[in-house]
Amino acid sequence: MFQALSLRTHGGHAALWAVVIAALTASVVGETTTVDITVPDSVTVRGQDAYICTTVELPNKPYKLVGVEALAKQEVVHHILLFGCDVPYSKPKPGEQSAWECVGKPACGDPSETILYGWGRNADRLDLPPGVGFSVGRGSAVKWIVAQVHYLDPKPAADKSGVRLKLQDTPVPFSGGLLSYASWFSIPPGKPHFLVQDPCCYRGFQPLTTFAVRVHTHALGQRVSMTRAPASGSGEAWADVG
């Protein structure tokens, strides 16, 4: 099965995060635990537009990541991204936490880096549908999760922004995933309107279901929409997503 997904953005810089899963039904609930990844209050950010990465080691057992709650407010934090890593860029000592300024530096210490989640503008917590999860912990490619916290203004001295992960210890039949669109483009000067088109072709054979989207267009974006079409057909309207 081939489907082309096209993102249409009217305005300025934008990124669309769409979480996609196999379009099947299931109901699996197990014991859950939570892990907080927050910026240590000892970290000082003196300037504006700073990116701080921080990580703690996940429990040494197989888990499914089934929910994320941001521990942050948009008045302090512009956005948070979660990266899944086999090894983080800065690996802390056992029982400790590492934090580093990650402008121009990666979140992960190897090419395995993958984005798991994006938050901004006081978005509600994310709960994945029953039976769906990201594989993390022992035996998976994601043994560490790095939170990248973006401060537009200097970080308040006592701020400990970050995320709370909800982990489930029982297997689930379906995997969650994320697609990121239109991360890099330029807009010609003097244009009152400018359409950014960003096509993506899905080459898999397993049906996908989009259950959540997150748009991020800064000050210039006015509208974000998506279309989809089979490889042999023309585009059809799908949804306005922001």
C-alpha distance (Angstrom), angle and dihedral (degrees) to the residues before:
residue distance angle dihedral
M1 . . .
F2 3.79 . .
Q3 3.78 124.5 .
A4 3.77 128.2 174.9
L5 3.77 116.7 -147.1
S6 3.78 118.0 -163.4
L7 3.79 125.6 -167.4
R8 3.80 117.0 -154.4
T9 3.78 116.6 -165.2
H10 3.79 123.1 -175.6
G11 3.77 109.3 -158.0
G12 3.78 134.7 8.1
H13 3.78 140.5 -21.1
A14 3.79 111.9 -14.5
A15 3.75 142.9 167.1
L16 3.78 126.6 -171.8
W17 3.76 118.8 -156.0
A18 3.81 112.4 -162.9
V19 3.78 121.1 -179.9
V20 3.79 111.7 -148.3
I21 3.81 131.0 -170.6
A22 3.78 140.3 172.9
A23 3.79 109.3 -73.5
L24 3.79 96.7 -122.5
T25 3.79 133.3 109.4
A26 3.77 128.5 -115.4
S27 3.78 141.5 146.7
V28 3.80 116.8 -147.5
V29 3.80 122.5 155.6
G30 3.78 125.1 173.5
E31 3.78 140.5 162.2
T32 3.79 112.2 -55.5
T33 3.77 135.3 -155.2
T34 3.78 132.0 -174.2
V35 3.79 130.7 -132.3
D36 3.81 122.4 -168.6
I37 3.81 120.3 -148.9
T38 3.80 108.4 -172.4
V39 3.78 136.1 157.6
P40 3.82 108.2 -98.1
D41 3.80 111.4 -111.7
S42 3.81 87.4 -129.9
V43 3.83 90.4 68.8
T44 3.80 111.5 101.7
V45 3.81 122.4 -154.1
R46 3.79 109.9 -171.6
G47 3.79 101.8 173.4
Q48 3.77 135.9 50.6
D49 3.81 128.6 -96.0
A50 3.80 95.2 30.6
Y51 3.79 127.7 166.7
I52 3.81 117.5 -152.9
C53 3.80 122.0 -171.8
T54 3.77 121.8 -162.8
T55 3.78 136.1 169.8
V56 3.77 144.2 179.2
E57 3.79 126.1 -162.6
L58 3.80 115.4 -97.4
P59 3.81 118.9 -124.7
N60 3.80 111.0 -80.3
K61 3.81 97.9 -108.9
P62 3.81 136.6 77.8
Y63 3.80 114.1 -79.6
K64 3.77 140.9 169.5
L65 3.78 117.2 -134.3
V66 3.80 102.8 -135.7
G67 3.81 103.8 163.0
V68 3.80 144.6 18.5
E69 3.79 128.7 -160.9
A70 3.79 121.3 -171.9
L71 3.80 115.8 -131.9
A72 3.78 93.3 -159.1
K73 3.81 145.2 86.6
Q74 3.79 126.0 -133.6
E75 3.80 90.2 -128.3
V76 3.82 87.0 69.0
V77 3.81 106.6 22.5
H78 3.78 126.1 45.9
H79 3.81 96.1 -163.5
I80 3.80 144.7 -27.5
L81 3.79 126.9 -142.4
L82 3.80 125.6 -168.6
F83 3.79 119.2 -146.9
G84 3.79 125.0 -165.8
C85 3.81 114.4 -142.0
D86 3.77 140.6 176.4
V87 3.82 86.1 -149.1
P88 3.84 126.0 6.5
Y89 3.80 122.4 -126.9
S90 3.80 89.2 -113.6
K91 3.79 111.5 31.1
P92 3.81 114.2 -158.8
K93 3.77 125.1 -140.4
P94 3.83 115.6 -98.2
G95 3.78 110.2 -70.3
E96 3.81 93.0 11.0
Q97 3.80 135.5 98.3
S98 3.79 128.5 -128.1
A99 3.80 127.9 -150.1
W100 3.79 130.7 179.3
E101 3.78 141.1 168.0
C102 3.79 103.9 -101.6
V103 3.80 104.7 -167.9
G104 3.78 101.4 129.5
K105 3.80 91.2 0.5
P106 3.80 127.5 97.6
A107 3.77 127.1 -117.0
C108 3.79 93.0 -134.5
G109 3.77 131.5 49.4
D110 3.80 95.0 -136.5
P111 3.84 138.5 34.3
S112 3.82 92.0 -89.4
E113 3.83 91.9 92.0
T114 3.80 113.5 137.7
I115 3.81 132.1 169.2
L116 3.80 113.8 -120.3
Y117 3.80 103.8 172.8
G118 3.80 144.9 0.3
W119 3.81 129.2 -156.2
G120 3.79 135.0 -174.8
R121 3.82 145.1 141.7
N122 3.81 95.4 32.2
A123 3.79 93.6 -61.5
D124 3.80 116.3 -176.1
R125 3.77 120.8 -102.5
L126 3.80 117.5 -81.6
D127 3.80 119.3 -120.7
L128 3.79 113.5 -177.9
P129 3.81 117.1 -136.3
P130 3.82 116.3 -91.4
G131 3.80 111.4 -80.4
V132 3.83 94.3 24.4
G133 3.79 129.0 103.1
F134 3.78 147.5 141.1
S135 3.81 113.2 -107.0
V136 3.82 109.4 -121.1
G137 3.78 137.3 158.6
R138 3.78 129.1 32.0
G139 3.79 115.4 10.4
S140 3.81 94.4 17.5
A141 3.80 134.4 94.1
V142 3.83 89.7 -113.3
K143 3.80 108.9 70.0
W144 3.80 92.8 146.3
I145 3.80 132.2 36.9
V146 3.80 117.6 -154.6
A147 3.80 121.0 -158.9
Q148 3.81 115.0 -150.4
V149 3.81 109.5 -159.2
H150 3.81 118.1 -166.2
Y151 3.80 117.4 -154.0
L152 3.81 115.2 -168.8
D153 3.80 90.6 -173.4
P154 3.81 128.7 34.4
K155 3.80 112.3 -67.0
P156 3.82 113.9 -103.9
A157 3.78 110.5 -112.9
A158 3.80 96.7 -114.5
D159 3.80 97.5 35.8
K160 3.81 116.8 133.4
S161 3.79 101.7 174.8
G162 3.78 119.6 168.2
V163 3.79 142.1 101.5
R164 3.79 141.6 -66.5
L165 3.80 114.0 -136.9
K166 3.79 121.3 -150.9
L167 3.82 109.9 -149.0
Q168 3.80 126.7 -170.6
D169 3.80 121.3 -157.8
T170 3.81 97.7 -154.7
P171 3.82 123.2 82.1
V172 3.80 121.0 -104.2
P173 3.79 125.4 -153.1
F174 3.81 98.4 -132.1
S175 3.78 134.4 53.4
G176 3.79 127.4 -135.8
G177 3.78 121.6 -138.1
L178 3.78 140.7 175.7
L179 3.80 134.3 -137.2
S180 3.81 121.2 -160.8
Y181 3.81 119.4 -158.0
A182 3.80 136.3 -169.4
S183 3.77 96.5 6.1
W184 3.81 94.7 151.1
F185 3.79 129.2 34.6
S186 3.81 141.0 118.6
I187 3.81 132.4 -127.5
P188 3.83 121.0 -143.6
P189 3.82 113.5 -119.7
G190 3.79 121.2 -103.5
K191 3.81 96.2 24.7
P192 3.84 114.6 136.5
H193 3.83 89.1 -162.3
F194 3.79 131.6 18.3
L195 3.81 128.7 177.2
V196 3.79 118.7 -146.7
Q197 3.80 114.9 -160.6
D198 3.78 120.3 -167.2
P199 3.83 115.3 179.9
C200 3.78 123.2 -162.8
C201 3.80 127.0 -174.7
Y202 3.80 119.4 -149.9
R203 3.81 108.6 -150.5
G204 3.78 99.1 -178.9
F205 3.79 127.4 108.7
Q206 3.79 99.2 -142.8
P207 3.82 114.8 93.4
L208 3.79 114.9 -111.6
T209 3.78 129.4 -150.1
T210 3.79 122.7 -159.8
F211 3.80 109.4 -144.0
A212 3.81 102.0 165.6
V213 3.78 139.2 22.0
R214 3.79 133.3 -169.9
V215 3.80 121.5 -164.2
H216 3.79 123.7 -163.1
T217 3.80 116.4 -178.3
H218 3.81 105.0 150.2
A219 3.82 115.8 -146.1
L220 3.81 101.2 -36.1
G221 3.80 102.8 51.4
Q222 3.80 115.4 103.1
R223 3.79 105.3 170.1
V224 3.81 138.5 5.4
S225 3.80 122.9 -164.3
M226 3.79 138.7 165.6
T227 3.79 135.3 -146.5
R228 3.78 130.1 -170.3
A229 3.78 133.9 -162.1
P230 3.82 138.7 169.8
A231 3.80 114.4 -108.5
S232 3.81 91.0 -104.8
G233 3.81 97.4 45.2
S234 3.76 143.1 60.3
G235 3.79 127.0 -94.7
E236 3.75 121.5 -81.7
A237 3.78 128.0 -162.3
W238 3.77 111.4 -98.1
A239 3.78 112.8 169.5
D240 3.76 147.9 -36.2
V241 3.77 103.5 -123.7
G242 3.78 102.7 -180.0
